[in-house]
Amino acid sequence: MKIIYKGETRKAPKLKDYDKLIAYITNVFGIDEEETNCDNMSLYYMDADGDFISVSCQSDLNETLTNSSFRTKFVFTNDDHDAREQLLKGCLAFNDILF
């Protein structure tokens, strides 16, 4: 699993608990508490169909982990447009390498 925050990408352990995952993210990126207390802060990823999915609670994470691999790349942000941009940038770079 990889996490992107403000353009920086880090590998993350296979955490299945949403609160522990958020705590890990805030610790590894040095995010202050005020920023993460924002109600609309979420993890976003792109599924196999190319849809953008938000993960903002334990049940969302459970569904994600059930239906995808731990190779999922998440963006941690409060802006779904930023999430889309970061995820699409990664896809374009991957496709540039392949073709």
N, C-alpha and C positions, 0 to 999 in steps of 0.2 A: 504494500500500500504506500502511496506517495501523497504528500500534502503540499499544496502550493499556498503561500501566503505572501501577498504583495510582490508577486513575481519570483519569489525564492522557493525552490523545491527541496523538500527533505523526505527521506524514507522514514516510515513510521512502523512501529511494531504492530503485530496483528492483534490490536485491542478490539474486543467485542463489546465493551461497555462504553456507552456514549459519553458519560461524564468523565471517565478515565481518558478517553481519546481527546476530549476537549482540553482536559488538564495537561495532557502530554503536549498538545499543539501550543497552548499558551506558554508552557515552560520552554520548549525547544526554540520557539520563535521570539521569546521574550516579550510577549504581548501583555500589556498591563490590564488589570482587572476591569477598569472602566470600559475599555473597548469591548471586552467579551461579555459584559453585562447587557449589551445592546440586545433587545428582544429579537431583532431580525438577523443576527449573526448565525450563519449556517454553513454547513459543508455542502458543496455541489459537486456532481460528477456527471459525465455523459455516459449513458447506457449503450448497449450494443446496437440499439435502433437509432442512435444519434440524438436521443432526447436528453434534455438537461433536467436532472433530478436534484431536489434539495433534500438534505438530511438534517433535521433539526431536533430530533428526539430519539430515544432508544428504539422505539418501534420502527422508525424510518431506517435506522442503522441495521436492525435485525433483518428487515426486508432486503436491504442492499447486500448484506453479507450472504443471505440465502440465495440471491439471484445473480451474484457476480463473484468474481475472484478477488483475492487479496491484492491483485495487481491493479485495482481501481486507483485512479488518480483523482483526489479531491482538491477543490479550491475552498479555502476558509475565508469567507468574506460576508459583508452585509449587503452586497450589491450583486444582483443576479447578472447584470450586464458585464461586470468585471469577471465573474465566474465564466460566462460564455466566452469572453475574449481570451482568457487564460487557457481554457480547455481547447478552444479552436486553434489557438496558436500552437499548442502542442501537437494537435492532429496534423496541421499543415506542415510542421517541421518533420513529423514522422513520415508523411506522404512524400515530402521532398527527398527524403533519404531513400525511400523505396523505388521511386520512379526516376 
